[in-house]
Amino acid sequence: MPAEALLIDGYVDEPACLGVPPYISPYIRTLAGVLWEHEFEPHYLTIDKIRDDPQLLSVKGDVRCVVMIAGITVPGKYLGGTPATLTEIQQIGTRLRGIEHLLCGPIGFGYAPEGGKKAIRQAVSGFDHLLTGSPAEALDAYLSGGKTHGIPAYSRSDPWSIGGAEIIRQHPSFPFVMCELETARGCPRSLAGGCSFCTEPFYGPPRYRSVSGIAGEVAALARAGARHFRLGRQPDLLVYNSPGGAYPVPRPECIGELFAEIRAAAPDLRTLHIDNINPGTLARHEDAARSALREIIRYHTPGDVAAFGMETADPVVVAANNLKAGPEEVLRAIAIVNEVGATRRDGIPELLPGLNFICGLAGETAETYDLNEEFLARVLDSGMLVRRVNIRQLMAFEGTQAYLENTLGIHTARFRAFKEKVRKTFDLPMLRKVFPVGTVLRDLIIEQQGTVSFGRQLGSYPILAGVPLSLPVRTMLDAVVVDHGMRSVTALPAPIRVNELPLSALKWIPGISTKQAGKIFTKRPVKDRQEFRSLAGITPLEDLLSFVTSP
């Protein structure tokens, strides 16, 4: 029998890779493949499971190796899980003494507890070795001969991604797991330094995976039960397999081939989404970019988001930080994505842009925030749709320009005011446009139970929905939007079962008052739409009302 190994997921979040639940990173799967190749049977544990039951670390004598991956280089807020802190990583390493234990992942670039801080690169106490470079290749090098650095090579990692696919079945959220797929690593602009704050140039110029390698992994994941996929591990998906230059020309035929092969490899998939798109690519190569976007929409599932690393609307900050695109270019990129992707399927936009802002960059002044606000006002007034706006403070890493040149701590009050203003004056009206009352969210999965239970769909940047019912975690339902907050919506189960909802939920049906909801509640069962109208008048959601009463 193979020896056992423990694979601990402390979660990763990088500019081009997300591995926080419900996402599982490609690193986990290739590491599992390496362990299998070296005749270890991997057992998967998340940091959240360890928090719930620290005794899970009381490994038995038949466990011969422990590998932990962790590291956040892009600060965020998470609902499905909480990434491991430096203290937790060190405590885990200390507790595992006496058994070979290895640490890998972006933690090697340094650690900061939150945005607005410099990341400190230091030796992480408690572990025998820190594996550097590409995690899977580094683990293979160590198990093969004691070396601790791994050079990326898809000829090696593609078979591991297939061999390790079964590990997803051990994920606590399975089968509701979003598999992050790697299509490339490295930045086309790395030779010119890349964006001042970004860690992706650390990986060098782009290395692209083959279509056959990606499709082979997807097929293995599908056999393991995966139905949800995102092509997220690449700084700019539009330039997949596009050689040359800081702003390569998209090759729509390559995008189409990639997506077609993924569809063929997983014909029963439920989600196929993307992540990063460089707005500079769209603005510089409009026709090729449009064609590439059309290929994505031809094969993907609706509700998709193209994340734009805009960072700022201040041209001075753009220049000082070697950013990808200026404000006018970003505005043009938003327009192009809307032209192609704002059409709706089953009530949901096909593909919309998302905007990322980073505050604390070099050259920033108080006026920078005024320009950011003016830019968003232009977008809102234009009638174009944006799925979401992420606003965060710089997390600066050693080796980047932003580590030495930044404005951290100078405009903290203005940052907070900007964030609050965007939530109230942009996010709320934009959410009403993107998800109008009556929009049905299919396959909403409850992640938090309470008087109001919170859930999301599986996808890129799915909208958070509060359902005014106590629903068990992992409940899946269709839900109809009835109201909007600044970053979330309120939704009722669809169809709306008039004779079964509690009074607290009936009150949320649009167009009826609390008094009318009370009338409905006391007169139940309501037999049909006509009787409902006599009690409460007309609601815009009449077509979604159900008067069936369960026995």
ZAMARGU-4260 file (C-alpha; in steps of 0.2 Angstrom, whole numbers, plus 5000, padded with zeros to 4 digits):
<rodrens>
0) 5000/5000/5000 | 5006/5018/4997 | 5012/5028/5011 | 5000/5042/5016 | 5003/5061/5014
5) 4993/5075/5021 | 4989/5090/5009 | 4984/5105/5018 | 4976/5120/5009 | 4979/5136/5017
10) 4971/5144/5002 | 4979/5156/4989 | 4974/5172/4981 | 4985/5180/4967 | 4982/5192/4953
15) 4979/5177/4942 | 4974/5163/4953 | 4960/5160/4966 | 4959/5145/4978 | 4948/5151/4992
20) 4932/5141/4993 | 4921/5137/4984 | 4936/5138/4972 | 4950/5125/4972 | 4967/5131/4965
25) 4976/5121/4951 | 4991/5120/4963 | 4981/5108/4975 | 4977/5096/4960 | 4995/5096/4953
30) 5002/5093/4970 | 4991/5079/4973 | 4996/5072/4956 | 5015/5073/4962 | 5011/5064/4978
35) 5002/5050/4968 | 5017/5048/4956 | 5029/5047/4971 | 5017/5033/4978 | 5009/5043/4992
40) 4991/5043/4995 | 4986/5061/4998 | 4973/5066/5011 | 4966/5084/5009 | 4962/5096/5023
45) 4957/5114/5022 | 4963/5127/5035 | 4944/5129/5039 | 4943/5111/5044 | 4958/5112/5055
50) 4951/5127/5064 | 4935/5118/5067 | 4944/5102/5073 | 4963/5105/5077 | 4964/5086/5081
55) 4964/5083/5063 | 4983/5087/5064 | 4986/5073/5076 | 4993/5063/5061 | 4995/5044/5063
60) 5011/5035/5061 | 5007/5030/5043 | 5008/5048/5037 | 5025/5050/5030 | 5024/5068/5022
65) 5014/5084/5025 | 5013/5098/5011 | 5004/5114/5015 | 5001/5128/5002 | 4996/5145/5007
70) 4999/5164/5002 | 4989/5179/4998 | 4996/5192/4986 | 4979/5200/4983 | 4969/5205/4998
75) 4951/5202/4998 | 4935/5198/5008 | 4929/5180/5007 | 4912/5171/5012 | 4917/5153/5008
80) 4933/5152/5018 | 4946/5162/5027 | 4965/5160/5021 | 4978/5154/5033 | 4987/5168/5043
85) 5005/5168/5046 | 5003/5163/5064 | 4992/5149/5059 | 5004/5143/5046 | 5018/5143/5059
90) 5007/5134/5072 | 5003/5120/5060 | 5022/5118/5056 | 5027/5118/5074 | 5013/5105/5078
95) 5019/5093/5064 | 5037/5091/5071 | 5043/5074/5070 | 5036/5071/5052 | 5043/5078/5036
100) 5033/5094/5032 | 5034/5106/5018 | 5027/5123/5014 | 5024/5131/4997 | 5014/5144/4987
105) 5014/5163/4986 | 5018/5163/5005 | 5036/5163/4998 | 5034/5181/4991 | 5030/5187/5009
110) 5015/5190/5020 | 5004/5205/5025 | 4989/5203/5036 | 4979/5215/5025 | 4979/5228/5011
115) 4987/5244/5015 | 5003/5235/5022 | 5020/5230/5016 | 5022/5211/5015 | 5036/5205/5025
120) 5047/5191/5017 | 5054/5180/5030 | 5058/5162/5035 | 5042/5154/5041 | 5046/5144/5056
125) 5040/5127/5060 | 5042/5119/5043 | 5057/5109/5037 | 5058/5117/5020 | 5050/5131/5010
130) 5047/5125/4992 | 5050/5139/4980 | 5046/5142/4962 | 5032/5132/4954 | 5024/5122/4969
135) 5021/5105/4960 | 5038/5105/4951 | 5047/5110/4968 | 5038/5096/4977 | 5043/5083/4963
140) 5061/5090/4964 | 5061/5088/4983 | 5054/5070/4983 | 5066/5065/4969 | 5082/5072/4976
145) 5080/5084/4990 | 5080/5100/4979 | 5068/5114/4985 | 5065/5124/4969 | 5053/5120/4955
150) 5054/5127/4937 | 5037/5127/4928 | 5036/5114/4914 | 5019/5110/4908 | 5026/5094/4900
155) 5028/5088/4918 | 5013/5097/4927 | 4999/5092/4914 | 5000/5073/4919 | 5000/5078/4937
160) 4984/5089/4934 | 4976/5073/4927 | 4983/5062/4941 | 4977/5073/4955 | 4960/5077/4949
165) 4951/5065/4960 | 4957/5076/4975 | 4942/5087/4972 | 4931/5074/4979 | 4939/5077/4996
170) 4934/5096/4996 | 4922/5100/5010 | 4911/5109/4997 | 4911/5095/4984 | 4902/5094/4972
175) 4899/5113/4973 | 4917/5116/4969 | 4923/5129/4956 | 4939/5122/4948 | 4951/5136/4943
180) 4960/5131/4927 | 4977/5137/4923 | 4979/5142/4904 | 4996/5151/4906 | 5008/5158/4919
185) 5018/5174/4918 | 5015/5192/4911 | 5017/5198/4893 | 5023/5215/4901 | 5036/5207/4912
190) 5051/5212/4902 | 5045/5230/4904 | 5042/5228/4922 | 5024/5225/4923 | 5012/5234/4934
195) 5022/5241/4949 | 5012/5231/4962 | 5009/5215/4953 | 5018/5198/4958 | 5014/5189/4941
200) 5030/5196/4933 | 5039/5186/4946 | 5034/5171/4935 | 5043/5179/4919 | 5036/5180/4902
205) 5020/5170/4898 | 5021/5151/4896 | 5005/5144/4888 | 4997/5127/4891 | 4992/5117/4876
210) 4974/5115/4872 | 4976/5096/4874 | 4984/5098/4891 | 4969/5109/4897 | 4956/5098/4890
215) 4964/5082/4897 | 4963/5090/4914 | 4945/5095/4912 | 4940/5078/4906 | 4949/5070/4922
220) 4940/5083/4933 | 4923/5079/4925 | 4926/5061/4928 | 4929/5065/4946 | 4912/5075/4947
225) 4917/5093/4943 | 4904/5103/4934 | 4910/5121/4937 | 4925/5128/4929 | 4934/5145/4927
230) 4949/5149/4916 | 4957/5161/4929 | 4975/5156/4930 | 4981/5169/4917 | 4983/5188/4917
235) 4974/5191/4901 | 4964/5176/4894 | 4961/5186/4877 | 4980/5183/4872 | 4980/5165/4876
240) 4993/5157/4864 | 4996/5175/4857 | 5015/5177/4855 | 5025/5193/4856 | 5025/5210/4863
245) 5018/5218/4879 | 5001/5219/4871 | 4999/5204/4860 | 4985/5203/4847 | 4971/5191/4852
250) 4969/5175/4841 | 4951/5172/4841 | 4953/5155/4833 | 4964/5149/4848 | 4951/5155/4860
255) 4937/5146/4851 | 4947/5130/4850 | 4951/5131/4868 | 4933/5133/4874 | 4926/5120/4861
260) 4938/5107/4868 | 4933/5111/4886 | 4915/5109/4881 | 4919/5092/4873 | 4929/5086/4888
265) 4915/5091/4900 | 4899/5090/4891 | 4888/5091/4907 | 4897/5106/4914 | 4886/5119/4923
270) 4898/5133/4924 | 4911/5139/4912 | 4918/5157/4916 | 4933/5168/4914 | 4942/5180/4925
275) 4956/5192/4920 | 4955/5202/4904 | 4968/5217/4900 | 4958/5232/4895 | 4973/5238/4886
280) 4971/5223/4874 | 4953/5227/4871 | 4957/5246/4867 | 4972/5242/4856 | 4965/5228/4846
285) 4947/5231/4845 | 4942/5219/4831 | 4952/5204/4836 | 4946/5207/4854 | 4928/5207/4849
290) 4930/5191/4839 | 4938/5183/4854 | 4924/5189/4866 | 4912/5181/4854 | 4921/5165/4854
295) 4920/5165/4873 | 4901/5169/4873 | 4898/5155/4860 | 4904/5142/4873 | 4903/5149/4890
300) 4888/5150/4903 | 4880/5167/4906 | 4883/5178/4921 | 4902/5179/4916 | 4913/5193/4922
305) 4929/5200/4913 | 4939/5207/4927 | 4948/5223/4922 | 4964/5228/4932 | 4960/5246/4930
310) 4968/5252/4947 | 4965/5271/4944 | 4958/5284/4933 | 4972/5296/4937 | 4984/5297/4921
315) 4998/5302/4933 | 4996/5287/4943 | 4995/5276/4927 | 5011/5283/4921 | 5020/5282/4938
320) 5016/5263/4940 | 5017/5257/4922 | 4999/5252/4922 | 4990/5243/4908 | 4978/5256/4902
325) 4973/5274/4905 | 4955/5279/4909 | 4950/5282/4891 | 4956/5265/4886 | 4947/5257/4900
330) 4931/5266/4896 | 4933/5260/4878 | 4936/5242/4884 | 4920/5243/4895 | 4910/5249/4879
335) 4917/5234/4869 | 4912/5221/4882 | 4895/5229/4883 | 4893/5228/4864 | 4896/5210/4864
340) 4891/5203/4881 | 4877/5214/4888 | 4864/5204/4880 | 4854/5193/4892 | 4851/5174/4892
345) 4838/5168/4904 | 4837/5185/4911 | 4856/5186/4915 | 4869/5196/4905 | 4881/5185/4896
350) 4897/5194/4900 | 4900/5210/4909 | 4916/5219/4914 | 4922/5221/4932 | 4933/5235/4938
355) 4948/5233/4951 | 4954/5249/4959 | 4970/5249/4970 | 4973/5264/4982 | 4990/5268/4989
360) 5000/5268/4973 | 5015/5280/4969 | 5009/5297/4963 | 4992/5296/4971 | 4985/5312/4978
365) 4968/5318/4984 | 4963/5322/4967 | 4966/5304/4961 | 4950/5300/4971 | 4940/5314/4963
370) 4946/5307/4946 | 4940/5289/4951 | 4923/5295/4956 | 4921/5306/4940 | 4926/5291/4930
375) 4913/5279/4938 | 4900/5293/4936 | 4903/5293/4917 | 4901/5275/4917 | 4884/5275/4926
380) 4878/5290/4915 | 4883/5281/4899 | 4870/5267/4903 | 4884/5254/4901 | 4884/5239/4913
385) 4898/5234/4925 | 4895/5219/4936 | 4906/5225/4951 | 4919/5237/4957 | 4933/5230/4969
390) 4942/5243/4979 | 4957/5238/4989 | 4972/5245/4997 | 4989/5241/4990 | 4998/5226/4997
395) 5016/5229/4992 | 5028/5214/4990 | 5047/5215/4990 | 5054/5214/4972 | 5040/5225/4965
400) 5042/5244/4962 | 5027/5247/4973 | 5037/5240/4988 | 5049/5255/4987 | 5037/5268/4979
405) 5020/5270/4986 | 5008/5282/4996 | 5003/5269/5009 | 4995/5278/5024 | 4994/5295/5017
410) 4976/5296/5010 | 4968/5283/5022 | 4953/5294/5026 | 4950/5298/5008 | 4951/5280/5003
415) 4937/5276/5015 | 4926/5290/5009 | 4929/5285/4991 | 4924/5267/4995 | 4908/5272/5004
420) 4903/5284/4991 | 4905/5271/4977 | 4895/5258/4987 | 4881/5271/4988 | 4881/5281/4972
425) 4888/5268/4960 | 4885/5250/4966 | 4867/5251/4971 | 4861/5259/4955 | 4871/5248/4945
430) 4865/5232/4954 | 4847/5238/4950 | 4852/5238/4932 | 4861/5222/4931 | 4849/5212/4942
435) 4832/5221/4941 | 4818/5215/4951 | 4811/5199/4944 | 4828/5192/4939 | 4829/5173/4943
440) 4846/5167/4950 | 4847/5149/4945 | 4855/5136/4956 | 4859/5147/4971 | 4869/5138/4984
445) 4866/5143/5003 | 4883/5146/5012 | 4877/5154/5028 | 4861/5149/5038 | 4852/5162/5048
450) 4836/5172/5050 | 4842/5178/5033 | 4852/5165/5024 | 4865/5170/5012 | 4870/5161/4996
455) 4878/5163/4979 | 4879/5154/4962 | 4895/5146/4957 | 4904/5158/4945 | 4915/5173/4943
460) 4911/5186/4956 | 4893/5179/4959 | 4881/5191/4967 | 4877/5188/4985 | 4859/5185/4989
465) 4850/5186/5006 | 4835/5175/5007 | 4824/5179/5022 | 4822/5161/5027 | 4832/5149/5038
470) 4839/5137/5025 | 4852/5124/5028 | 4870/5126/5021 | 4872/5118/5004 | 4853/5120/5000
475) 4852/5123/4981 | 4837/5133/4975 | 4831/5145/4961 | 4828/5163/4968 | 4820/5179/4962
480) 4827/5196/4965 | 4815/5207/4975 | 4826/5221/4982 | 4844/5228/4981 | 4858/5232/4993
485) 4874/5241/4990 | 4884/5224/4987 | 4870/5211/4987 | 4852/5207/4983 | 4837/5201/4993
490) 4829/5186/4984 | 4814/5174/4987 | 4813/5156/4982 | 4806/5154/4964 | 4792/5151/4962
495) 4786/5161/4976 | 4775/5149/4986 | 4762/5161/4993 | 4753/5148/5004 | 4770/5142/5012
500) 4781/5157/5015 | 4781/5164/5033 | 4775/5182/5035 | 4792/5189/5037 | 4796/5183/5019
505) 4779/5187/5012 | 4783/5206/5016 | 4797/5205/5003 | 4785/5202/4988 | 4787/5218/4978
510) 4771/5229/4977 | 4763/5223/4993 | 4763/5232/5010 | 4766/5224/5027 | 4747/5226/5030
515) 4743/5217/5014 | 4756/5203/5018 | 4746/5201/5034 | 4730/5199/5025 | 4737/5186/5014
520) 4744/5177/5029 | 4728/5176/5038 | 4717/5172/5023 | 4728/5157/5017 | 4727/5146/5008
525) 4725/5159/4994 | 4718/5149/4979 | 4723/5158/4964 | 4730/5175/4956 | 4713/5183/4957
530) 4711/5180/4975 | 4729/5186/4978 | 4725/5202/4969 | 4709/5205/4979 | 4720/5205/4995
535) 4736/5213/4989 | 4734/5221/4972 | 4745/5218/4958 | 4764/5213/4960 | 4776/5214/4946
540) 4781/5196/4950 | 4764/5189/4947 | 4770/5176/4934 | 4782/5169/4948 | 4768/5166/4961
545) 4763/5148/4965 | 4747/5144/4975 | 4751/5126/4977 | 4750/5120/4995 | 4761/5105/5000
550) 4752/5091/5009
</rodrens>
